[in-house]
């Protein structure tokens, strides 16, 4: 069965620190990849997505992610975090071309940014 | 604001009861997905409807059912509620279905508390 692993359950950083959140998936075929963010008490918002082409994708709010096919990874990065980035981050995978269109989510990583 | 609406925002009910959660997709979206978010299970896919027809089922209990109406809004019915059904229920919508390169946009969720 397909699965998504997010390595860090909780990350605590100071403002201006760099961020990298790991995401690995298990699926042998082509996938669409997503990062969603959930601010406290809010719904999931799309940060960025990868369908094809340049493996380095840029999203909103200065976030970017790199797809490394050989490592089945799609890590999220931000050079300098702000207090307002405090949220939970979810990596999600959708197998491409299959009969099911649902997303498979990782368990999420909580990011706390200290001012 | 993603354009996906969900009602009610909060629902408190007792064990054994039945509730209905409602979702209206973004204008033009034909697919509606339902997800359950709980502390222990994370974000789990429940069921997918496309243009009124059920397309896929995930980890949905037999006590739960859903439908999508001609105006494309969807309802998730939860019956014989148990304490463990307390969770956030999200719906998401997208333009197409299955393995295409479409993006799911999430609603604000319904927080269900079963006492």
Interface residues (C-beta under 8 A of the other chain):
Chain A: X32 X34 X36 X42 X43 X44 X45 X46 X49 X51 X52 X90 X94 X95 X96 X97 X98 X99 X100 X101 X102 X103 X104 X105 X106 X107 X108
Chain B: X2 X31 X33 X35 X42 X43 X44 X45 X48 X55 X56 X58 X90 X92 X94 X96 X97 X98 X99 X100 X101 X102 X103 X104 X105 X106 X107 X108 X109
